[in-house]
Amino acid sequence: MLDFDYEFQWRQALDAWPELLRGAGVTLEIAVLSMVLGTFIALALTAMRGAHYALPRWAAGAWVSVARNTPSLFQVYMLYFGLGTLGVMVSSWAALLAGITFNNAGYLAENFRGGLKAIPPTQTRAARSLGMSAFQSFRFVVLPQLLRVVFPALTNQMVWAILMTSLGVTVGLNADLTGVTQELNVRTFRTFEFFAIAAAMYYLMAKFVMSVARLMSWRLFRY
Amino acid sequence: MFETSFTSSDLLFMLQGAGVTLSITAWAMVFGTLAGVASGLICTLLPRTSLPLAWLLDAFRSVPLLIQFVLFNAFKSIAGWDYSAFAVACAVLSVYTAAYCCEIVRGGLQSVPPSLYRAGRSLGLSGAQTLASVIAPMATRVAFPGWINLVLSVMKDTSLVLWIGIVELLRASQTIVTRIQEPLLVLCIAGALYYVMSLAVARIGHGIETRWQDHD
């Protein structure tokens, strides 16, 4: 079954590792940026969903349900090709970052809403009656507890963000790990070797994020 | 004024693409769930011996699906297998589904308190009987919402098969965009189709969930 006449050329793929490593750097950069931006937007969306007025509530609800019910590839396409029609020219890098951020924010907002349920509203009222402002009570009482509850979800989303950066290649990004791999592939036609190495690198990045998150949770959440 | 060269045959083409999306999802869910339930059971019952299996499935969760498609497609050509791109897509997505389904099944099984197993055994049921008629019904109810979420996420992930040359919904809309040059409109239609399909699955799932709750 596996007696194929194909010579694997790992040397060629291994020699390209500085380029692949740079690509991995770009991948991590996009993922981290999208997570930071996504977390802030998600917090805003969570606040908007609990708002008194209908408009922000509706807008946040629409954001979350579109982000969760359409493919992330579609979201990146929409930002890259769709915005182009409106005369807004975005680079593939920006489109990818915006697409992943949009997706992250939608998923995280849902997680935050679940996390908020775990924090009794009496705590906010207690903080308010101690003289804290609404923002202070959110920042110093609710947020630290919320972050602890949603931390595993944040970690998972970070891994997802790394995996999602691979979509950049479909809108012509050639700087991230998949983009670099695809360029090398087009040049050498050693598809299997290059993509196997890229797969290994993605795996290592995901494991790296998971272990960093574990260390962080020990450091942040002791007591 | 609003004018468009989008025709009804274009819409039909996109609906055909949506059909391909749904059929890939269905195949992947059938095989992935079977393999996922099997591996979930193995991982729960034999946590030590099945550690290599858990690692293997974890690898499929840590590598982008796009890369998995390309890798398997390249491997197919190397090995000289004569499968269609559709079969490759279904195979890769099945394994990917199984990797997630394994976790869902394991979570469901672990949510059942072990004392129930002992209670079943002391009532005279065999180990397999307890598993089938005590543990499984309870675990299914816990795992079902996660499984529906998995269906939704696999349906969205099928959009990635356009990279290996299958004309599904997103690829079909891209083809139309190339011809009529109205990306915003066509992509909005594609997005709406995805949205409706997701909503339908979510509704069906929710219906089944409430129905089961009636019998509790």
Interface residues (C-beta under 8 A of the other chain):
Chain A: M1 L2 F4 Y6 S65 V66 R68 N69 T70 P71 S72 L73 F74 Y77 M78 F81 G82 G84 T85 L86 V159 L163 M164 T165 S166 L167 V169 T170 T178 T181 T191 F192 F195 A196 A198 A199 Y202 Y203 A206 K207
Chain B: A59 S62 V63 P64 L65 L66 I67 Q68 V70 L71 N73 A74 F75 I78 A79 G80 L152 K156 D157 T158 S159 L160 L162 W163 L170 Q174 V177 E182 P183 L184 L187 C188 A190 G191 Y194 Y195 S198 L199 A202
